[in-house]
Amino acid sequence: MDLTALSDRLAIFLWRIEQQLAFSTGPFANRHRYNENGHRVLVGLSVKETFEFETLDELAPLDETGNHIPWRDGVPITSREKRWLELYLQHEEAWETLVAKRYARQPVPPGL
Protein backbone atom coordinates (compact mmCIF):
# COMPACT_ATOMS: atom_id res chain seq x y z
CA MET A 1 0.00 0.00 0.00
CA ASP A 2 1.46 3.35 -0.98
CA LEU A 3 1.71 6.33 1.37
CA THR A 4 -1.20 8.21 -0.23
CA ALA A 5 -3.57 5.26 0.13
CA LEU A 6 -2.49 4.76 3.74
CA SER A 7 -2.99 8.45 4.48
CA ASP A 8 -6.47 8.32 2.91
CA ARG A 9 -7.43 5.26 4.98
CA LEU A 10 -6.21 6.97 8.14
CA ALA A 11 -8.20 10.11 7.35
CA ILE A 12 -11.35 8.04 6.78
CA PHE A 13 -10.74 6.10 9.98
CA LEU A 14 -10.32 9.29 12.04
CA TRP A 15 -13.39 10.83 10.43
CA ARG A 16 -15.46 7.76 11.34
CA ILE A 17 -14.19 7.83 14.92
CA GLU A 18 -14.99 11.53 15.24
CA GLN A 19 -18.50 10.92 13.89
CA GLN A 20 -19.08 8.22 16.50
CA LEU A 21 -17.57 10.26 19.30
CA ALA A 22 -19.46 13.40 18.28
CA PHE A 23 -16.37 15.57 18.84
CA SER A 24 -13.04 16.08 17.11
CA THR A 25 -9.94 14.41 18.52
CA GLY A 26 -7.46 16.04 16.14
CA PRO A 27 -4.72 18.50 17.04
CA PHE A 28 -7.11 21.42 16.53
CA ALA A 29 -10.05 19.88 18.33
CA ASN A 30 -12.32 22.20 20.28
CA ARG A 31 -11.42 21.35 23.85
CA HIS A 32 -14.09 23.57 25.34
CA ARG A 33 -17.31 22.26 26.86
CA TYR A 34 -20.23 23.90 28.61
CA ASN A 35 -20.40 23.36 32.37
CA GLU A 36 -23.58 22.78 34.36
CA ASN A 37 -24.20 26.55 34.49
CA GLY A 38 -23.81 26.99 30.73
CA HIS A 39 -20.35 28.59 30.89
CA ARG A 40 -17.84 27.67 28.19
CA VAL A 41 -14.81 26.08 29.89
CA LEU A 42 -11.77 24.05 28.94
CA VAL A 43 -12.20 20.38 29.84
CA GLY A 44 -10.92 19.84 33.38
CA LEU A 45 -10.83 23.53 34.33
CA SER A 46 -13.30 25.77 36.14
CA VAL A 47 -14.59 29.03 34.66
CA LYS A 48 -11.99 30.96 36.65
CA GLU A 49 -9.17 28.60 35.66
CA THR A 50 -10.21 28.71 31.99
CA PHE A 51 -10.12 32.51 32.04
CA GLU A 52 -6.76 32.47 33.82
CA PHE A 53 -5.29 29.92 31.40
CA GLU A 54 -6.50 31.76 28.30
CA THR A 55 -5.20 35.06 29.66
CA LEU A 56 -1.79 33.57 30.45
CA ASP A 57 -1.72 31.81 27.08
CA GLU A 58 -2.14 35.12 25.27
CA LEU A 59 0.71 36.82 27.15
CA ALA A 60 4.16 36.82 25.63
CA PRO A 61 6.87 35.23 27.81
CA LEU A 62 8.37 38.48 29.05
CA ASP A 63 10.16 39.33 32.25
CA GLU A 64 9.23 42.29 34.47
CA THR A 65 11.22 44.66 32.23
CA GLY A 66 9.56 43.46 29.01
CA ASN A 67 12.43 41.34 27.71
CA HIS A 68 11.71 37.95 26.12
CA ILE A 69 12.44 35.00 28.40
CA PRO A 70 13.06 31.65 26.74
CA TRP A 71 12.44 28.54 28.82
CA ARG A 72 15.77 27.00 29.78
CA ASP A 73 15.82 23.36 28.70
CA GLY A 74 12.02 23.41 28.40
CA VAL A 75 11.54 24.43 32.04
CA PRO A 76 9.30 27.42 32.83
CA ILE A 77 11.05 30.24 34.65
CA THR A 78 8.50 32.79 35.81
CA SER A 79 5.63 32.10 38.19
CA ARG A 80 3.26 33.06 35.35
CA GLU A 81 4.77 30.38 33.10
CA LYS A 82 4.67 27.82 35.90
CA ARG A 83 0.99 28.56 36.50
CA TRP A 84 0.26 28.26 32.77
CA LEU A 85 1.97 24.86 32.71
CA GLU A 86 0.08 23.72 35.81
CA LEU A 87 -3.27 24.63 34.24
CA TYR A 88 -2.28 23.14 30.90
CA LEU A 89 -1.33 19.81 32.49
CA GLN A 90 -4.59 19.75 34.47
CA HIS A 91 -6.56 20.35 31.26
CA GLU A 92 -4.52 17.87 29.20
CA GLU A 93 -5.02 15.09 31.75
CA ALA A 94 -8.80 15.68 31.79
CA TRP A 95 -8.88 15.80 27.98
CA GLU A 96 -6.98 12.51 27.65
CA THR A 97 -9.34 10.88 30.16
CA LEU A 98 -12.38 12.15 28.24
CA VAL A 99 -11.06 10.87 24.92
CA ALA A 100 -10.11 7.50 26.43
CA LYS A 101 -13.59 7.07 27.91
CA ARG A 102 -15.26 7.97 24.64
CA TYR A 103 -13.04 5.61 22.63
CA ALA A 104 -13.59 2.79 25.13
CA ARG A 105 -17.36 3.01 24.65
CA GLN A 106 -17.27 2.91 20.85
CA PRO A 107 -17.14 -0.25 18.75
CA VAL A 108 -14.46 -0.49 16.08
CA PRO A 109 -15.87 0.79 12.75
CA PRO A 110 -16.61 -2.04 10.30
CA GLY A 111 -14.02 -2.57 7.60
CA LEU A 112 -11.09 -1.10 9.50
Sequence and secondary structure as in RCSB ss.txt:
>XXXX:A:sequence
MDLTALSDRLAIFLWRIEQQLAFSTGPFANRHRYNENGHRVLVGLSVKETFEFETLDELAPLDETGNHIPWRDGV
PITSREKRWLELYLQHEEAWETLVAKRYARQPVPPGL
>XXXX:A:secstr
  HHHHHHHHHHHHHHHHHHHTS  STT   EEE TTS EEETT  HHHHHHHHHHHHS  B TTS B   BTTB
  SHHHHHHHHHHHHHHHHHHHHHHHHHHHS   TT 
